């Protein structure tokens, strides 16, 4: 489904992006660019992180939302604006509207993380919860716009939004003029399209690589078909790039200017998020970590200097906890095992002694004695262990087997 108008579908030019940059002066920050020694060693060339996770509202979305709303006619501003979002776009629209003195209503899905709902309200929007998936929320926002006359602010499918996001590209060229490759996460495509417009106009030699989560990769089949193709059920932890269909406006730009679109696994996303936290000391959401995931997955395929855009840092603490555990597991630093032992006094202590010898740190123990699957003298134990890598995981398993334990999972 497209929500484009004749105005929204107009071409986006370098002049549009430069105009957006002037408009955003004093509103959006020029976010920091940090070097990454670890990624530079891995890639074999300098790697820099463009920290849009440190932007106001925690993501790049403020840029496009502000430019779009600032460009409204007086009568459109008077009618107010409406948006639909699970988080980042919601906060960008809320703050942009408040700064411009425009009334905003934001529809968010039921089950949206409470910190994102609270932040959107604190930035000044009226929040309405509707639906359980973003498509339902989007439909409700569209109905509200048609009924009230409020202007619908699309998260990516509008020329003004793309021009605003393109200011990230201008900053990259200013902060790292020697850049050879820019890596950007892709959802609907607004950010990568804006960056591509700005960068290719000034430095056509710079390679731009888009990154999507494997379970929500609408761009590869769409580019192959030559038109936007909708995915039936996109699935990924990276909700910031969990978009089922490319936008009409960014799709044309991506097809013309973006050199390559890659996909990354959920394991790679979790590992990348963990790396950003541990090595760069940066809190990044899974979508924002997608460029780092691409670098980790195929480090020898990027020409440096490389700039990876960390698009956002609005991660729900509960999701962060799960993702970090998943990332540790993917790196062999977290191990969950189930085993059976004889239910007698001291049996659990003996088991823990075996783990102590191999230096496995026990994080959690679940001890089950009453289960129809167990024999009369059996107990089942599930252990969550902190380990030191794949080799250590193998050593733990070997030690348990040598001690006579039957590992069942």
C-alpha positions in Angstrom: 0.0 0.0 0.0 1.3 3.4 -0.9 0.4 6.7 0.7 2.2 8.8 -1.9 0.9 12.1 -3.4 2.2 14.0 -6.4 4.2 16.1 -4.0 5.6 13.2 -2.1 6.6 11.4 -5.3 8.7 14.2 -6.8 12.4 13.5 -7.3 14.8 14.2 -4.4 17.9 16.2 -5.3 21.1 17.4 -3.6 19.6 20.8 -3.3 16.7 19.3 -1.4 19.1 17.7 1.1 21.1 20.9 1.4 17.9 22.9 2.1 16.9 20.3 4.7 20.3 20.7 6.4 19.7 24.5 6.7 16.2 23.8 8.1 17.6 21.4 10.7 20.3 23.8 12.0 19.8 24.1 15.7 17.2 21.3 15.7 19.1 18.0 14.9 22.6 17.4 16.2 25.6 16.7 14.0 26.1 13.3 15.7 29.5 12.0 16.6 31.6 9.7 14.4 33.6 7.2 16.4 36.4 5.0 15.2 36.2 1.3 16.0 39.6 -0.4 16.5 38.1 -3.8 16.6 36.1 -3.5 13.4 39.0 -1.8 11.7 41.3 -4.7 12.5 38.6 -7.2 11.3 38.0 -5.3 8.0 41.6 -4.4 7.4 40.8 -0.8 6.9 39.5 2.1 9.0 35.9 1.7 10.2 33.9 4.6 11.7 30.5 4.5 13.4 28.1 7.3 12.6 26.2 7.6 15.9 22.6 8.5 15.1 21.7 6.5 18.2 22.9 9.7 20.0 20.6 12.0 18.0 17.7 13.8 19.7 14.9 11.2 20.3 17.4 8.4 19.9 17.4 8.0 16.2 17.7 9.7 12.8 13.9 9.9 12.4 13.7 13.5 13.8 15.5 14.8 10.7 12.9 13.7 8.2 9.9 14.3 10.4 10.9 17.9 11.1 11.6 18.7 7.4 8.2 17.2 6.4 6.2 19.0 9.0 8.1 22.3 8.6 7.1 22.2 4.9 3.4 22.1 5.6 1.1 25.0 4.6 -0.4 27.1 7.4 -3.8 25.5 6.9 -2.2 22.0 7.0 -0.4 22.8 10.3 -3.7 24.1 11.7 -5.3 20.7 11.0 -2.5 18.9 12.9 -0.5 15.8 12.0 -0.9 12.1 12.6 1.6 9.2 12.4 1.8 5.5 13.0 4.8 3.9 14.5 6.1 1.4 17.0 8.7 3.8 18.3 11.4 5.8 16.5 9.2 7.6 14.0 6.6 8.2 16.7 9.2 10.1 18.8 10.6 12.0 15.9 7.1 13.2 14.8 6.2 14.1 18.4 9.2 16.2 19.0 9.2 17.9 15.6 5.6 18.8 16.0 6.1 20.3 19.4 9.1 22.3 18.2 7.0 23.7 15.3 3.9 24.3 17.4 1.8 21.7 15.6 -0.7 19.3 17.3 0.3 15.7 16.8 -1.5 12.4 17.3 0.5 9.2 17.1 -1.0 5.7 16.8 1.1 2.9 18.3 0.4 -0.8 18.4 -0.8 -2.5 21.5 2.2 -4.1 23.1 4.6 -1.3 22.0 7.4 -1.0 24.6 6.3 1.2 27.5 9.5 3.4 27.4 8.7 4.3 23.7 5.1 5.1 24.5 6.1 7.2 27.5 8.8 9.1 25.5 6.3 9.8 22.7 3.9 11.3 25.1 6.6 13.3 26.9 7.7 14.8 23.5 4.1 16.2 23.2 2.1 13.8 21.1 -1.3 12.4 21.9 -0.7 8.6 21.8 -3.5 6.2 20.8 -2.9 2.5 21.0 -4.5 0.4 18.2 -3.9 -3.0 16.7 -1.4 -5.6 17.3 0.7 -5.2 14.1 2.0 -2.1 12.5 -0.3 -2.6 9.4 -3.4 -2.3 11.7 -1.9 0.7 13.4 -1.2 2.3 10.0 -4.7 1.8 8.8 -6.1 3.4 12.0 -3.9 6.5 11.5 -5.0 6.7 7.8 -8.6 6.5 8.8 -8.0 9.3 11.4 -6.4 11.5 8.8 -9.3 11.0 6.4 -11.9 11.7 9.1 -10.2 14.7 10.8 -8.2 16.3 8.0 -4.9 15.8 9.9 -1.9 15.4 7.7 -0.5 11.9 7.6 3.3 11.9 8.1 4.7 8.8 6.5 7.9 7.4 8.0 9.8 7.0 4.7 7.6 7.4 1.6 7.9 11.2 1.0 10.4 13.3 -0.7 10.7 15.8 2.3 11.3 12.9 4.7 14.0 11.4 2.4 15.7 14.9 2.1 15.8 15.2 5.9 17.4 11.8 6.3 19.9 12.6 3.6 21.5 15.2 5.9 23.2 12.2 7.5 25.1 11.7 4.2 26.3 15.3 4.1 27.6 15.0 7.6 29.4 11.7 6.8 31.2 13.4 3.9 32.2 16.3 6.1 33.4 14.1 9.0 35.1 11.5 6.9 35.9 12.9 3.5 38.1 9.9 2.6 35.2 7.5 3.0 35.0 4.7 0.4 32.0 2.6 1.7 28.9 3.6 3.6 26.8 0.8 5.2 23.2 1.6 6.2 20.3 -0.5 7.6 17.2 -0.6 5.4 13.6 -0.8 6.5 11.3 1.2 4.1 14.4 2.8 2.6 14.1 6.5 3.6 17.5 6.7 5.3 19.6 4.9 2.7 17.8 6.7 -0.1 18.5 10.1 1.4 22.1 9.3 2.1 22.5 7.9 -1.5 21.1 11.1 -3.0 23.5 13.3 -1.1 26.6 11.2 -1.3 26.3 10.0 -5.0 25.8 13.6 -6.1 29.1 14.7 -4.5 31.1 11.5 -4.4 29.8 9.0 -7.0 32.8 6.8 -6.3 31.6 6.0 -2.8 30.0 2.6 -2.5 26.7 2.4 -0.6 25.6 -0.9 0.9 22.2 -1.4 2.4 21.5 -4.1 5.0 18.3 -5.9 5.8 17.4 -8.6 8.3 17.0 -12.0 6.6 13.4 -12.4 7.9 12.3 -8.9 6.8 14.2 -8.5 3.5 11.7 -6.9 1.1 14.3 -5.1 -1.1 16.1 -8.0 -2.7 12.9 -9.6 -4.2 11.6 -6.1 -5.0 14.8 -5.1 -6.9 14.7 -8.4 -8.7 11.1 -7.8 -9.8 11.7 -4.1 -10.7 8.8 -3.0 -8.4 8.0 -2.9 -4.7 7.0 -6.4 -3.5 5.3 -7.0 -0.2 6.4 -9.7 2.2 3.7 -11.7 3.8 5.0 -11.9 7.4 8.3 -10.1 8.1 10.0 -11.5 11.2 13.0 -10.1 13.0 14.0 -8.7 16.4 15.1 -5.5 14.6 11.7 -3.7 14.7 13.3 -0.5 13.3 13.8 -2.2 9.9 10.8 -4.6 10.1 9.0 -3.2 7.1 7.0 -5.5 4.7 7.1 -3.4 1.6 9.6 -0.8 0.2 8.3 2.7 -0.1 7.6 3.9 -3.7 9.8 7.0 -3.5 12.8 5.4 -1.8 12.6 2.2 -4.0 13.3 4.2 -7.1 16.3 5.9 -5.5 17.7 2.7 -4.1 17.4 1.0 -7.4 19.3 3.8 -9.1 21.9 4.8 -6.5 22.5 2.0 -3.9 25.2 -0.3 -5.0 24.2 -3.4 -3.1 21.6 -4.7 -0.6 22.8 -7.5 1.8 21.0 -9.5 4.4 22.1 -10.5 7.9 21.0 -13.2 10.3 19.4 -12.8 13.7 22.5 -14.2 15.3 24.6 -11.6 13.5 22.3 -8.8 14.7 22.5 -10.0 18.3 26.3 -10.3 18.1 26.6 -6.9 16.6 24.5 -5.3 19.3 26.7 -7.0 22.0 29.8 -5.7 20.2 28.6 -2.1 20.1 27.8 -2.3 23.8 31.1 -4.0 24.9 33.6 -2.5 22.5 32.2 0.9 21.5 30.3 1.5 24.8 27.2 2.4 22.7 23.6 1.4 23.3 22.3 0.5 19.9 19.0 -1.1 18.9 19.1 -4.2 16.7 18.1 -2.2 13.5 20.9 0.3 14.3 23.4 -2.6 14.7 22.6 -4.1 11.3 25.5 -2.4 9.4 27.9 -3.7 12.1 26.3 -7.2 11.6 27.1 -7.0 7.9 30.7 -6.1 8.7 31.0 -9.0 11.1 29.5 -11.4 8.6 31.8 -10.6 5.6 34.5 -8.3 6.8 36.8 -8.9 3.8 34.3 -7.6 1.3 34.3 -3.9 2.3 36.7 -1.3 0.9 37.8 1.2 3.6 37.5 3.6 5.0 34.1 2.4 6.0 31.3 4.3 7.7 28.6 2.2 9.4 25.5 4.2 10.3 24.1 3.3 13.8 20.6 4.5 13.0 19.0 4.3 16.5 19.4 3.4 20.1 15.8 3.1 21.3 15.9 -0.5 22.6 13.4 -1.8 25.1 15.3 -3.0 28.2 13.5 -6.4 28.1 14.4 -6.9 24.5 18.0 -5.8 25.3 18.2 -8.5 27.9 17.0 -11.2 25.5 19.2 -10.0 22.7 22.3 -9.8 24.8 21.7 -13.3 26.0 21.2 -14.5 22.4 24.4 -12.6 21.4 26.4 -14.2 24.1 25.0 -17.6 23.1 26.0 -17.0 19.5 29.5 -16.2 20.6 29.7 -19.3 22.8 29.7 -17.3 26.0 26.3 -18.5 27.2 25.3 -22.1 27.5 22.0 -23.7 28.5 22.0 -27.5 29.2 19.5 -29.9 30.6 20.5 -33.2 32.1 19.2 -35.9 34.4 20.7 -37.2 37.6 19.9 -39.5 40.5 17.6 -37.8 43.0 19.6 -38.2 46.2 21.1 -35.8 48.8 24.2 -34.1 47.5 23.6 -34.9 43.8 23.1 -31.2 42.9 26.2 -30.2 44.8 28.3 -32.9 43.1 27.1 -31.6 39.7 28.0 -28.0 40.6 31.4 -29.3 41.7 32.0 -30.7 38.2 31.1 -27.3 36.7 33.4 -25.5 39.2 36.4 -27.6 38.0 35.9 -26.5 34.4 35.4 -22.9 35.5 31.8 -22.5 34.2 29.9 -19.8 36.0 26.4 -20.9 36.9 23.8 -18.1 36.3 20.6 -20.0 37.0 19.5 -23.5 38.1 16.1 -25.1 37.6 15.6 -28.4 39.6 12.6 -30.6 38.7 11.7 -33.7 40.7 8.0 -34.2 39.8 7.4 -34.9 36.1 5.8 -37.9 34.5 8.7 -38.3 32.2 11.1 -38.9 35.1 11.7 -42.1 36.8 11.0 -42.5 40.5 14.7 -41.8 41.5 15.4 -39.2 38.8 15.6 -35.4 38.8 16.0 -33.1 35.8 18.2 -30.0 36.1 18.4 -27.1 33.7 21.5 -25.0 34.0 22.3 -21.6 32.5 26.0 -21.1 32.3 28.4 -18.2 31.4 31.2 -19.6 29.4 34.3 -18.3 27.6 33.7 -19.3 24.0 32.9 -22.3 21.8 36.0 -24.3 23.0 35.0 -23.8 26.6 31.4 -24.9 25.8 32.8 -28.1 24.3 35.0 -28.6 27.4 31.9 -28.2 29.7 29.9 -30.8 27.7 32.8 -33.2 27.7 33.3 -32.8 31.5 29.7 -33.6 32.2 29.7 -36.7 30.0 32.9 -37.9 31.6 31.3 -37.5 35.0 28.5 -39.8 33.9 25.7 -37.3 33.3 23.3 -37.7 30.4 22.9 -34.4 28.7 19.5 -34.2 27.0 19.5 -30.6 25.7 
